[in-house]
Amino acid sequence: MTRHPSLSDRVNALKPSVTVAVAGKAKQMKRDGLDVLGFAAGEPDFDTPDKIKRAAASALAAGMTRYQPTLGEPDARAAIAEKLTRENGLPGLTPDHVGIHVGGKHGLYLACQCLIDPPTTSEAPQEVLLPTPAWVSYRPNIEMAGGKVVEIPTTLETDFKMTPEQLRAAITPRSRMLILNSPSNPCGTMYTPDELRALAAVVAEAAASTAPDLVVFTDELYEKIIYGGIEHLAIGSVPEIAERTITLNGLSKAYAMTGWRIGYTAASGDWGASIIKAMGKLQGQMTTNITSFCYPAIRVALNDCHDEVEQFRQAFAKRAELIYSLLQDIPGVEPVRPTGAFYAFPNVAAHFGKTSKGGKPINSALDFAEALLEEELVAVVPGEDFDGCGREHVRISFACSEEQIRKGMERLGGFVSTLS
């Protein structure tokens, strides 16, 4: 019998993205002719604004098809630096403080690889502080780099936000990174500016004493999709921690450009330029630059598409109120009011221990989501892989029409009414 070569332990231990898996299954069921309503994918249902597409098409037609600098074409990096200075207040940014990557996940991967060292046999692993529930890709990227995830649990009752006291208690001399995501995927909530300043004060205090190597990695992909009356604050603008903060952002969510794969990171000061340079060194051995003719589209998106982004935001605001009101009317489904991003993250644990009309026992969020998809053709993401209390929740993306939201929540209500 032929013995096939083995795969690495690293990839064997890596779990596939549950979000991608559920969305893929739902799409296959739709291809098979089933009337599946998808609430799994984390991407806007809008098309990319025409002026952005025209900028890329013009660049392609003009022959912008050759290699560019690894971290990005200079004018595009300058446009990002100007945006982050003007809108977000990040201090002292130049193009050298900005890197452009193949989507936000790539920026996260690079940062983890550049900051975390695998443990030796004589020392404990470096720790990454992660408020949970959290996006499914944080943990795998931390662990691939050799880091240890230290969960800081949050709950629906606190709008899924950690307190400064929780953060202070979690920090140790091994703390290397704190990951923040506001507005949150999967929770759909966000920190207030005062709450972020209070967390920044804890980081500054720890950096001056117990954790001098602590870095804040702040994921702000959803910064423009806010509607709950809370102002977005870029924590990298807080002077005390500006030069130990990496800000991640991109064009996928706000500009409906998920398939373009354009993410970016930025960091202030001398340290910021050095970490971006290090990320560029690693990127140079991986992907080199993003697709060349997309660079002019970055400049157009950041400078000329404010009206389109506002239209998208207003649509998400209406959908957020709609889905929240509909979820409130479903017995045993406990939502929190969304204030940012395009996700509802209700608790469904009241239905654990029941059985679906198709005979499936419901003992977890995964069971709930599988039965809902199989029996009612509604695709949501089970919360187990978001960690923390996520195991009692499901994520519902409302990046879809109001008609679909009404129809899907009607099916969800019908589903839970038949559980016994």
C-alpha positions, 0 to 999 in steps of 0.5 A: 500500500502506497504511503502518502507524504504527510502534511505539517502539524501546523495545517493539520491543527488548523480549523477551517473558517466556520463562516466560509463553510456555512456560506459555502454550504448555503451557496451550494444548496442554492445552486441545487435549486433550494430557496435558501436565505443566506445570513452567513456571509460578512459582505455587503450586498451592494455593488462597488461604486462605479467611480471606483470600478472606472478608476481600476479599469482606466488604470488597466487600460493604461497599462498599469500591470507591472510590479509595484513596491511591495507595500504599495504604490506611493500615491495610494499609501499617501492617500491612506496616510492622509485619510488616517490623519484627517479622519482618525487623528493618527499622529505623524503618518507618512507613506512609510507608516502605511502598508497595503495588503491582500485583504485584512486577514493578510494584515493580521497574519503579517502583524502576528508573525512580526510580533510573536515569537514561538516559545522555546522549551524553556519559556512560556508562550507570548500571550495575546489578549483577546476579548471574546466573542471574537472574529474567527480568524484571530485565534488561528493567526495568533496560534500559527505564530506561536502565541497563546490566546488569553480570552477576556470574556464579555457577555450580552449584558455588557454589549460584549465589551470588556472593562478596564478592570478585566484588561488590567487583570489579564495583563502579565509580563508575557502579554505581547498583543491586545486585539480590539475590534470595534465595531465588532464582528460578530457582536455588532456592538462598539466601544464608546470613545471614553471606553476606549480611552479608559482601555488605552490608559490601562495599556499605557500603565502596563507598558510603563511597568509590567508589559513593556512589549505590549502592542495594541492591534485594532481592527477598524474595518467597520468604522464607517458602518455605525448607526447607534449614536456612538462616535468612532474613535481610533484608539491609535489617536490616543497619544499615550499609546499611539506609538504602540498601536497598529491600526488595521482597515481596508476597503472591503466593508465600507466600500462594498469591495470584498472581492478586491482584497485590499486591506491596509495597516498603519502605525505611528512614529519611529516604531510604527515605521519599523513594524510596517517595514518588517511586515513589508519584508515578510510580505515580500516573500509572500505576495509582493504587491496587491494587483497593480491596477487597483491602486488608483481605485484606493485613492478614488474610494478614500477621497471621492465616495463619501456620498455612496458610503453614507447611502450604504450606512443609512441602509444598514441603519434601517436594517439594524433596527428592523432585524432587532425589532423582529428578533425581539418578537421571537420567543427564546431568542435574545438579541442586543441592539446592533450599533455598528457593522452589519451583524446581530448576535442573539443568544439562542441557549433557551432552546438547548435541550429541545428537538427540532420537528425533523428530529434533530436534538438541539444542544448547541448553537451548531445544532441550532444553525444546522437544523435551521438550515436543513429544515427552514433553509435559513443560513446563519453562523453558529457561535462556537468558533467565536469563543467565549459566550459565542457558544450560546449565540448565532451570528446573523448578517443583515447585509441583505434586503429588508424583504429577505430580513423579514422573510428570514426572521419569519422562518426563524420564528416558525422554526423555534415555535416547532421546537419541543 
